[in-house]
Amino acid sequence: MAPNPLAPAWLHVPDDANALATAVWPRTAARTDGELTVGGVGATELARRFGTPLYVIDEQEARERAAEVRDAFRTAFAEVGGAAKIYYAGKAFLSVEVARWMAEADLHVDVCSGGELAVALAAGVPAERLGFHGNNKSLAEIDRAVAVGVGAIIIDSLQEIDRVAEAAERHGRVQSVRLRVNSGVHAHTHAFLATAHEDQKFGITLEDAADAVARIRSHSGLLFMGLHCHIGSQIFGADGFAESAARLLTLHRELLAGGDVPELNLGGGFGIAYTAADDPAPIGELARRIAETVAAGCEELDIPLPVVAFEPGRSIIGTAGITLYTVGTTKDVSVAAASTESGDDGASAVRRYVSVDGGMSDNARTALYEAEYSARIASRTSTAAPELVRVAGKHCESGDIVVDAEYLPGDVAPGDLLAVPATGAYCFSLASNYNYLTRPPVVAVRDGRVRVIVRGETEEDLLSRDVGYTPSAPTPTTTTRSDDQR
């Protein structure tokens, strides 16, 4: 079958538009009598009990990936005579239950707001195993972080040095801190900049870092743990980390002249497969290459190998999540060849729009970043020939797209359940009430069982925050959630 000229070059016509690409879906995902099952639970049952849209997290997948990342880096650094710390990056997806999974996997947790700190503490994560990020931490956030004994606060500006020091003195504590610096490496562009003079809101330049560290060390209430850097997101290889580590180690050696520098944090950003065309390096390979690079750099500079920390989030939780939708309408749109990818034959092509009952309120990444996703009919299989579709949301925005381009069976129709994989990271985190849609519940599936881990919102929830609302007035019930979701 010839590809639709509207399809992007990377998207190939599948032999089977029902097949599940192994790298994109949770490892428990399967077809059972045609129906998609995840964690041993069928899509139809999930939709019946909890409605759609619905965030589904495969608990086994999340726990296994947390353990795999932990073991990969610990093993790789042990082999070069060092040690590694893993911080789960809570901004990818954070709930009390997921924070507990990460703690049970012996991971630290990285937070970047007072709210994320509150969730991690509510989950019982020991405060000393938390890292606190952010370019504009409020005085209240700093005070609370110091008061509860957060393991490390990542200093992001010169002003924060004094603010954290004042909080440490007020609470009679010695607060461990890291300093975020810009290494000048932008891994997501595959271009390594020659300078650390970056136009961004995070961190300080490499050339200003030594003075900042001296200022940190001048406060008796602060303990400098080391440098921190983050080079990007959705990174498939180790080259960017290698280049960034080389630059940071040179500064690390300079800082050793003034005192101990026990750690080096290289950040996160390890990528996952969102489509069958994506090919991220296996986490074990990444860990080995980074460990070897850091060890070689330390040997060349004749300095001790520090404890090296990482902050993966997406690579742990991303593939563990899928989102279920119900198809509402479909329509075929004829597009002139001049607007197609090829635009060379003067003919027109058809793009089928498949509209679902969610959209940019539950997955903003497509609109924000032009992110690519996959999709499959979840309630059945079909022998119909594949057709190019664009999965659109229901919001009053032309840019409200969930999946920009995918091949689905040509008989996709209203009432079908649609599943979008690899939505565990940054979908729930970025969810909104745009157009007054309620945010979906989050359920965890494992071994044929399902439970709610974040309750879905109702319209009553939204109205309860509106001071003009009178509870005695009639309330709409079109999106009232079932008892399963409460």
Buried (B, 14 or more C-beta within 10 A) or exposed (E): EEBBBBBEEEBEBBEEBBEBBEBBBBBBBEBEEEBBBBBBBBBBEBBEBBBBBBBBBBBBBBBBBBBBBBBBBBBBBEEBEBBBBBBBBBBBBBBBBBBBBBBEBEBBBBBBBBEBBEBBBEBEBBBEBBBBBBBEBEEEBBBBBBBBBBBBBBBBBEEBBEBBBBBBBEBEBEBBBBBBBBBBBBBBEEEBBEEBEBEEEBBBBBEBBBEBBEBBBEBEBBBBBBBBBBBBBBBBBBBBBBBBBBBBBBBBBBBBEEEEBEBBBBBBBBBBBBBBBBEBBEBBBBBBBBBBBBBBBBEEBEBEBBBBBBBBBBBBBBBBBBBBBBBBEBEEEEBEBEEBBEEEEEEBBEBBBBBBBBBBBBBBBBBEEEBBBBBBBBBBBBEBEBBBBBBBBBBEBEEBBBBBBBBBBBBBEEEBBBBBBBBBBBBBBBBEEBBEBBBBBBBBBBEEEBEBBBEBBBBBBBBEEEEEEEEEEEEEEEBBBEEBBE
